[in-house]
């Protein structure tokens, strides 16, 4: 299963590479690369965030081993996305890039989404998980902010807010809502359940 | 510096509007057979599929405003913003073929002495087709160089004899959801509308294009006739026009209705004004990988800047 999932996760990248090398991209290939890598970064972020709900709802506990890997694929595509922007839009001009980040809200959101992923990718190893202990969990809650910023980045990017950007924001909303509902579900907390029972 | 002339271009083509128009008048009186021939292919070319492009004959003069490399026919006809056919860049090339562009009627009305509805070929027939090599700058920060074929908008407007009250021109695109699938989505308030101030409309650089690369327009490029205003962002150059109306107030435009904070009426190319989320200081010329600097008025400032003297371009974007 593992190699199959890896190949599937890399398929969008390989397909993009194939189209680029064989001249099958549009008249604006940089735009194609930016869009493809950006959309897949967001999709993998959403897949990552879907794993916990999937596990809770199905009881399929083994799925949890994929959460970190899916997160790393999100980071892989986000890095390609960011590098495309840095190289082909900003031509390695870091001061110009930072000015752009400060000036345009949709770039600010995208940059924020990417920067938040960096510490998560760095601390994704077993060693860091051990070292950070309980704080690892806390740190990795940053992924919610990253995903939120990524959705905002996509929505602010488009001229007409319909289709994909809206669907992704809705999916993220549902995935976050699940967590809230799960926490406050009836009988979630035995102590609270008892308290409620005695009150009534 | 900005308008470069190839050796076969007369100066009258570019600068002196008076001479320029008189020359065409002369040509009309002379009744050159080539002129009538020029309009012929417009009829033949607008086939149901819109995919077979007829050669345009009788193209008389050439105005070259840039010596930069032309974008390929392939690029120009495969990468388009024409939301009537979908919001993807390849949607127009994919879906525009079903649009029937013949017969095509254009109504010219409003504040003018001779309002009329023309068949496309009758609208074009009296005038000489000209080739115009223009830069096109999209608000999305990409650009192309396109060899248009068309006639000055001023010629068409003058035939309608605008009254002194006419201060703006309003343009409307065809509304036909059965052949324009994008119009079934509430992307914009259809039909697409655009507008120009009277002096902008009468400016010699402003043309109505009926072709490119010497052939009739393909549907994805706005067949059978579209506006080309090279110093404004591409969305001002409205496609597949069915109505030109002379009015006395600033017309509403599709994009400024959709998002007034982003799109103003003027929408002159301006590297220093960024109401839209794109960074307008730079652009990517299709066919190249790295961005280049965007020029004020898309490099046509020598010709058009005087029209905006005293206008706060930051306020009136």
Interface residues (C-beta under 8 A of the other chain):
Chain A: X26 X27 X28 X29 X30 X31 X88 X89 X91 X100 X103 X104 X105 X106 X156 X157 X159 X160 X162 X163
Chain B: X71 X74 X75 X78 X79 X83 X87 X89 X90 X140 X142 X185 X187 X188 X258 X259 X262 X274 X277 X279 X284 X286 X287 X289 X290 X291
